[in-house]
Amino acid sequence: MSIFLEAFKGKNKQVPVWFMRQAGRYLPQYQALKARMPLRELFRNPEIAGAVTLQPVEIIGVDAAILFADIMTMPSGMGFQIDFADGKGPIVHNPVRYAGDLKRLGKFSGLEHVSRTIELINKVLVPSIPLIGFAGAPYTVLTYVCQKHNRLMFEDPKTFHAFMDLLTDNTILYLKQQQKSGIKAFQLFDTWAGSLRAKEYGEFVLPYVQKIFKAIKLPSIYYLKNCAHLFEQMEQSGAEMLSVCETVDLADIKTSKGIQGNLLNTMLYAPQAELLAEVTRLLKAAKKNHRKYIFNLSHGIHPDTDPMKLKNVVDAVHQFKWA
């Protein structure tokens, strides 16, 4: 029985908790692996990627594992040459600069290691801990692979839409590959779409997000950073769970959708009493307003976060009287 999956139906008797970026940099066990090979190779090694995925389950006791990969994994199979630099994020060496550049892109390939990683993880995970798959949302991926993305949106909307169509179709194929390999739910990360006005979001982003959620028949989560002004459109995404950042107050929003979030990630630097008081405040607001609820952060874990702080948060969430 998985309290994480039960939360999608509102049948959980305890609040499930996991953290964005829970598999990675803040854990000494991960740092030991990272010292032996570059991040790009870690992603492509199923045995090591599987071990990293499992670390937070074993160390801090979260209720779901999330695949150790990157939102740029899928475009790396489309012909983009991508490196990962510590503290700088993904670096794309051959970004799209002109409309003609789209001709060199097509269906992704060469990501069989992702399937193998998922299969290895599922051999180890107990049934109560599901594996979450994920992908970068098309607009967020586009911001990395096309440096003039917003100029393109207004200057050549036809090409912009063609690019979004291509990324969307590949994202669906990529998520279906993960589904076939054994993920039990998925999250779509739209880190940068919150930088847009509602008008542009509705025209250039939302239709593609909707297409993805309609195509993948699994419990689904949509994460949108800086989402307060887009929350009503976010509800139209087709996702079952809306993962909200710190710009939204759980006590103020009303929705029939499930809610995931939204402890401010920098609160993990606060003194213990202050941190746990904020955790309790969020849980009380969720209990009052959102029957379908998963506890998470406003964004990913920072690399210098104390793992013990996260363990204490997990314990507090599990001890909260939900039902």
C-alpha positions, 0 to 999 in steps of 0.5 A: 500500500502506497500512501503516495499513490493513495493521495491522488485519490484522497484516500491516504490516512497519512501525508506522503512526502518526497522532495524535488532534487532529493536524489543528489548533491546534498547527500555525502553518499552521492558526493562520493559517487560524483567524485568518481565520474562526471554527472553526465556519466552518472546519469548514463550508468544504470547501476549508479543512477539506480543507487542514487535514486534509492539513497533518499528512500534509505537515508531520509525515509521519503514515501516515493523515489524519483528517477535520477536523471535531468530535464535535459536527458530527453533533448540529449537524445535529439542531437543536442550536445549537453554538458552539466557543470557544477553550479551552472546547470546544463550547458548546450553546445549547439543550441537552436539559433535559426528556424533552419536549425530545427531540420537537424532535430527529430525523434530522440534515440539512445536513451535505453539506459533510462529504461534499464535504470527504471527496471533495476530500481523496481527490482529493489523498491518495496511496493509501498514506495513507488518510482516517479518518472519525469520530464522537462516541460516543452517550454522549459526545455526550449529555454535551454536549447534556444537562447532567443526563445522569447524573441522567437515567440513574437518574431516567428510564432510559427517556428516557435509552435513547430519547435514546441510541437517537436518537443511535446511529441518527444516528451510524450514518447519519452514518458511512455518509454518510462511508463513501459519500463515501470514508473508508477507516476510522473511529474512534468517540470515547468521551471521557467514558464512562470516568467510569462504573462498569462496571455503568452502562457495560455497561447504558447505553453498550456496547449502543449502541457495539456497534450502531454497529460492527456497522452500519459495514463498515469498519476500525474503532477505538474510543477510550475515555478512562480505560478501564482498568477497562472494558477487558474490556467495551471488547473486546466493542465490536465494534471491530477496534482498541481505542485505549487511554489512559494508564491502560492499560499495553501490557505488561499487557493481553492481547487478540486485538483490535488496539491503538492508543496510547498515548503520554501526550500530556503526554510531548511536553513532556519532553526529547527523550531522555526522550520517545524513550525512552518511545516505544521502550518502548511500541513494544517492549511492543507488539511483544511483546504486540500484533501488530496495532498502531497508534502514537498518543497517550493523548488529543489533541495539546495546542495548545502542543505543538511540531510538531517533537516530533511529527515526531521521534516519527513518525521514531522510530516508522518507524525501529523494527524491527517485522518 
